[in-house]
Amino acid sequence: MIYVVLNLVMALFAVGLAFYIDRQTSENVDNPLISMSVFLAGAFAFMALMLWANIYSPDRLTLLFFRLSLICSAVYAIDLCIYCILFPSYKRSAPVRAVKWILAGVSVWFAFTMVTSITITDFLGISVDSYPLFRGRLTNYFPVTWYEMFRALIQVGLPGLSILIMILRAENREDRLNMQKSVFNAAAIIFGWFAIWVIGKARGRVPMFSSLTLTGLGFTQVILSYNSRQNFLYDIKYAVGVIVTFLVSYLIPAYIVGFFFPRLWPEFAKSHAFFVFEISIVVTVAITISYQVSKFLEKKQYFRSFQYADVFEEQLSKLDYSGEPEDIVRNMQNIFIHNLGLSEIHILVESENILNSIFDQEGKNPVTLEIKNPVFDSMLNQGRMVILKSEVENGHSFESIKSDVLKLFNKTNSEALILLAEGRRVIGAMTLGAKAGGNIYADYDYNTFTKLYSYLFVFGYYMRNIANQSIVGTVNREIRMSSQIITSIQENMDPVKNPKYDTGYIMEHAHNIGGEFVDLIRLTENRHIFVMGDLSGKGISASMSMVIIKSIIRTYLQETRDFKLLVEKVNQFIRFNLPKGTFFEGVFGLIDYTDDTMYYINCGVPALFLYTRSYNNVIEIQGEGRVLGFVKDIGHLIKVKKVKLNPGDIVVTVTDGLIDSKSLRGEMYGKERIQKSITESTAYSGDVMARSMYQTASNFLSKEFDDDVSILVIKRLANKA
C-alpha cells in the first residue's frame, strides 16, 4: 500500500509542478513543460492505480492501468525529445505536432497489442510479459521482448538522441545562456538515468522498488523546470554553491526521511495513527533542518545571487541634485558601474522627439534614438519600463518585434534598456552595457530596476529639464535643486474648466519637498478625477514616490476607466514596486458633471468634509477607509461611495498636517476649527478659500507648521446653468 501512496504523492507533485510552471510563465505562450508535467502526473497516477488494482481488483484492470501508465510515460518521453531538439523555442509547427501524435498512436498500439500480461508480487516486484522481439533462432541470440525494447527506447533511446542533437545545435549558437541551459538540460536527463539505475540496483533487495522507476523521470522534469527559469550564467564557485544548496535543501531531507521510513514502517501494522505521528515528526525535523541550513547558506557570497539592491537604493537616494548637470550624470553612471560592473552606460534625454545621450563616458560614441520606435510603443503597451536582451533572446514577450528589439540593442551596444516615461510620454532612457565577466542581466536585475524605478524616473525628469536648452533659457540656470523640479511635477495637473465648478488647492511642505500631492485629471468633458494624498516618508525619498505615483495613475487611466480597479492597481503598484514600507493615505474622487455626482474612495484620508448650502452646515463624509500599500489585494476592503452635489455645496479635503498641528500652547488645531473655517469662507473662490483656511490655521499656531499641509476645495457654484 505504501507504494500506492508514494506514486500518488509524486503524481500530485507533478500536478503542482505544472501549476507552478504555468504561474511562472508570464508570456502568452504554450510552455511544453506544462504538458510534460501533466503526462508525467498521469504516468504516476496510473501506476498508483495499477498497484491498488492488483490488491483489490481483477487482473484485467491492473493490466489496463499499467498500459495507460506506459502510454503516458511514452508521450512524456516524446515531448522531452521534442523539447530538447527544438530548445529554446516553444513553438511547435504542424509537422512536429503531427509526428508527436503519430508516435503517441504507436505507443497506444504497442501498449495494447504487445504487452500481454503483468504480474505484481512482493518477491518479484513488477514482471511484464510481452512478445519476443525476434522469432526463430534469433531469439536464442537476442532474447529481448518488445516491452524491454520499448522501455529502453523511451528511457534511454529518445532522451539520448535529444541530448546529442541539442548539444550539436548549441555548439553552433553564440548565445552563451542557451548553451549553458542546453548543457543543464542534458545533465537533467543524465541525472534521471542515474536515478533509474540506482532504483534498478535497489530492486535487487526490495523488488517492489520497480514501481518507483518513474521517479527518475520526475527528477529530470524538476531540473528541466528549474533550468528553464534561470537567466544568468554560472561561474565555478557559484555553481558549487548551487549544488551544495540543492543537496542541503532536497537530498539531505530526502535521505533523513528515507532512513527513518523503513525503520518506522512496522509501526503501521500496529497503529496507523502512531505511525503517521512519528513520520510527521521526522518530516518536520528534516524540513526544519533544511530550511535553517539553507537560510544560513543564503548569507554566504557564493550561495546566492549577486545581491546589490540595498546598496544600489541607498546610493540612488543620496544622489545630489544641487551640482552641475555633468557631475550629476557622472555620479549616476558611477552608481551603475560600481554595483553592476558595466562596460558602459548611456543616459538619453528627450528633445524635440529625439533621444540624445548626454555627457557620455570618455571614448564612447554618442547615441541617438527616435522616440517613435516600435520597441518603445511595445514597452508602453505592456506597461514595461525595463527590457533585457537575455529576456528577448530566451523569452517570448517581444516575439512579434524581436528583430527590432535586437537591432536596438546592437545599435546601442547594450544588454539592458530602461525607458523613462510619464504616462505614454517618453522623457528619457538608459542603455546599459555588458556586465563585468560577461554575465547577463537576469530576473534579479529586472526586479531591482523595476522596484527602484521611481529614483530613475526622477533623475530622468530632472535631466530632461536642465538638458533641454529651450527650458534652460527660461529658467534661472542657478535654480537646479530637486525641490524646483519636484514642485513643477506636483503642479502639473488638468484644471477644472466646467462653468458649474470651481476648484482650489494649496500644498505647503514643511521641509521644501515631501510626499503630499494634489492631482486633477481630465477624463472627458463631463468627467474629472481628483486625487489628494500623502505618501509615507519625508524629503526626497517621499517626493520621488509621489512623482512616480502621479505618473502611474495617469498610465493606468489609459488602460481602464473602472474607478475601483484604478485604486486596486495603484495599491498593487505601491505594494510591489515602491520601497518596502511605503504606504498612501488619501482619497480618490470622480466628479460626473452630467448629474453633479461625486464618486469617491477613502484610502485613509484623515478628513473629507461636505458643506451643504441648504443647511449651512459642514459634515464629515469620509467614513471608514483603508490605507494603500499594506495588503496585496485591497478590492474587498474598499468601497465606492457617492454624494449628490447641489448648487452651493462645497467639498473640502485636508491632510493630517492641518488637523494634528499644535500651537505654541500645545493645543491641537482639530477638525472643529477646520469646519468653522469652511463655514466662514464659503463666499470665496476655491483658491482663496484654500489659502484662507491655511492662513487661519497658521494664525492659530503662531509658528510654522511641523508637517506638510494640503487642502483641496471643490465648489459646486450656485446660479449656473
GIRAVEN-V955178 format. One record per backbone hydrogen bond with DSSP energy under -0.5 kcal/mol. NH is the residue of the N-H (numbers start at 1). CO is the residue of the C=O. If there is no record, write none. Layout:
# GIRAVEN-V955178
NH_CO / NH_CO
This chain:
# GIRAVEN-V955178
5_1 / 6_2 / 7_3 / 8_4 / 9_5 / 10_6 / 11_7 / 12_8 / 13_9 / 14_10 / 15_11 / 16_12 / 17_13 / 18_14 / 19_15 / 20_16 / 21_17 / 22_18 / 23_19 / 24_20 / 25_21 / 26_24 / 29_27 / 31_29 / 32_30 / 34_31 / 35_31 / 36_32 / 37_33 / 38_34 / 39_35 / 40_36 / 41_37 / 42_38 / 43_39 / 44_40 / 45_41 / 46_42 / 47_43 / 48_44 / 49_45 / 50_46 / 51_47 / 52_48 / 53_49 / 54_50 / 55_51 / 55_52 / 56_52 / 57_53 / 62_58 / 63_59 / 64_60 / 65_61 / 66_62 / 67_63 / 68_64 / 69_65 / 70_66 / 71_67 / 72_68 / 73_69 / 74_70 / 75_71 / 76_72 / 77_73 / 78_74 / 79_75 / 80_76 / 81_77 / 82_78 / 83_79 / 84_80 / 85_81 / 86_82 / 87_83 / 89_86 / 97_93 / 98_94 / 99_95 / 100_96 / 101_97 / 102_98 / 103_99 / 104_100 / 105_101 / 106_102 / 107_103 / 108_104 / 109_105 / 110_106 / 111_107 / 112_108 / 113_109 / 113_110 / 114_110 / 115_110 / 116_114 / 116_129 / 117_129 / 119_127 / 121_125 / 125_121 / 126_207 / 127_119 / 127_125 / 129_117 / 131_114 / 133_144 / 134_144 / 138_135 / 139_136 / 140_137 / 141_137 / 142_138 / 144_142 / 146_131 / 149_145 / 150_146 / 151_147 / 152_148 / 153_149 / 154_150 / 155_151 / 156_152 / 157_152 / 158_153 / 160_156 / 161_157 / 162_158 / 163_159 / 164_160 / 165_161 / 166_162 / 167_163 / 168_164 / 169_165 / 170_166 / 171_167 / 172_168 / 172_169 / 173_170 / 176_174 / 179_175 / 180_176 / 181_177 / 182_178 / 183_179 / 184_180 / 185_181 / 186_182 / 187_183 / 188_184 / 189_185 / 190_186 / 191_187 / 192_188 / 193_189 / 194_190 / 195_191 / 196_192 / 197_193 / 198_194 / 199_195 / 200_196 / 201_197 / 202_198 / 203_199 / 204_200 / 204_201 / 205_202 / 206_202 / 209_206 / 210_207 / 211_208 / 212_209 / 213_210 / 215_212 / 216_213 / 217_214 / 218_214 / 219_215 / 220_216 / 221_217 / 222_218 / 223_219 / 224_220 / 225_221 / 226_222 / 227_223 / 228_224 / 229_225 / 229_226 / 230_227 / 239_235 / 240_236 / 241_237 / 242_238 / 243_239 / 244_240 / 245_241 / 246_242 / 247_243 / 248_244 / 249_245 / 250_246 / 251_246 / 252_247 / 254_250 / 255_251 / 256_252 / 257_253 / 258_254 / 259_255 / 260_256 / 261_257 / 262_258 / 264_260 / 264_261 / 265_261 / 266_262 / 267_264 / 268_265 / 269_265 / 269_266 / 270_266 / 271_267 / 275_271 / 276_272 / 277_273 / 278_274 / 279_275 / 280_276 / 281_277 / 282_278 / 283_279 / 284_280 / 285_281 / 286_282 / 287_283 / 288_284 / 289_285 / 290_286 / 291_287 / 292_288 / 293_289 / 294_290 / 295_291 / 296_292 / 297_293 / 298_294 / 299_295 / 299_296 / 300_297 / 303_300 / 304_301 / 307_305 / 308_306 / 312_308 / 313_309 / 314_310 / 315_311 / 316_312 / 317_313 / 318_314 / 319_316 / 321_319 / 328_324 / 329_325 / 330_326 / 331_327 / 332_328 / 333_329 / 334_330 / 335_331 / 336_332 / 337_333 / 338_334 / 339_335 / 340_336 / 341_337 / 343_434 / 346_431 / 348_346 / 348_429 / 349_356 / 350_427 / 351_354 / 354_351 / 355_369 / 356_349 / 356_354 / 357_367 / 358_347 / 364_361 / 369_355 / 371_353 / 373_371 / 377_373 / 378_374 / 379_375 / 380_376 / 381_377 / 382_378 / 383_379 / 383_380 / 384_379 / 385_383 / 387_417 / 389_415 / 392_388 / 393_389 / 394_390 / 395_391 / 399_396 / 401_398 / 402_399 / 405_401 / 406_402 / 407_403 / 408_404 / 409_405 / 410_406 / 411_407 / 412_408 / 413_409 / 414_409 / 415_432 / 416_432 / 417_387 / 418_430 / 419_385 / 419_417 / 420_428 / 421_419 / 422_425 / 423_421 / 424_422 / 425_422 / 426_424 / 427_420 / 428_420 / 429_348 / 430_418 / 431_346 / 432_416 / 432_430 / 433_344 / 435_439 / 436_340 / 436_341 / 438_435 / 439_436 / 446_442 / 447_443 / 448_444 / 449_445 / 450_446 / 451_447 / 452_448 / 453_450 / 455_452 / 456_452 / 457_453 / 458_454 / 459_455 / 460_456 / 461_457 / 462_458 / 463_459 / 464_460 / 465_461 / 466_462 / 467_463 / 468_464 / 469_467 / 471_468 / 472_468 / 473_469 / 474_471 / 475_471 / 479_476 / 480_478 / 484_481 / 485_481 / 486_482 / 487_483 / 488_484 / 489_485 / 490_486 / 491_487 / 492_489 / 493_491 / 494_520 / 495_493 / 501_498 / 502_715 / 504_713 / 506_711 / 508_709 / 512_509 / 513_511 / 517_533 / 519_531 / 521_529 / 523_521 / 523_527 / 524_527 / 527_524 / 528_591 / 529_521 / 530_589 / 531_519 / 532_587 / 533_517 / 534_585 / 535_515 / 536_583 / 539_513 / 541_538 / 542_538 / 543_539 / 544_540 / 545_541 / 546_542 / 547_543 / 548_544 / 549_545 / 550_546 / 551_547 / 552_548 / 553_549 / 554_550 / 555_551 / 556_552 / 557_553 / 558_554 / 558_555 / 559_556 / 560_556 / 563_561 / 566_562 / 567_563 / 568_564 / 569_565 / 570_566 / 571_567 / 572_568 / 573_569 / 574_570 / 575_571 / 576_572 / 577_573 / 578_573 / 578_574 / 582_579 / 584_628 / 585_534 / 586_603 / 587_532 / 588_601 / 589_530 / 590_599 / 591_528 / 592_590 / 592_597 / 593_526 / 593_591 / 594_526 / 595_592 / 596_592 / 597_592 / 598_643 / 599_590 / 599_597 / 600_641 / 601_588 / 603_586 / 603_601 / 605_586 / 607_654 / 609_652 / 610_619 / 611_650 / 612_610 / 612_617 / 613_611 / 616_612 / 617_612 / 619_610 / 621_608 / 622_608 / 626_602 / 628_584 / 630_627 / 634_632 / 637_634 / 638_634 / 638_635 / 641_600 / 641_639 / 643_598 / 645_596 / 646_644 / 648_716 / 649_646 / 650_611 / 651_714 / 652_609 / 653_712 / 654_607 / 655_710 / 658_655 / 659_655 / 660_656 / 663_667 / 664_701 / 666_663 / 669_661 / 670_659 / 673_669 / 674_670 / 675_671 / 676_672 / 677_673 / 678_674 / 679_675 / 680_676 / 681_677 / 681_678 / 682_679 / 684_681 / 689_685 / 690_686 / 691_687 / 692_688 / 693_689 / 694_690 / 695_691 / 696_692 / 697_693 / 698_694 / 699_695 / 700_696 / 701_697 / 702_698 / 703_698 / 709_508 / 711_506 / 712_653 / 713_504 / 714_651 / 715_502 / 716_649 / 717_500 / 717_715
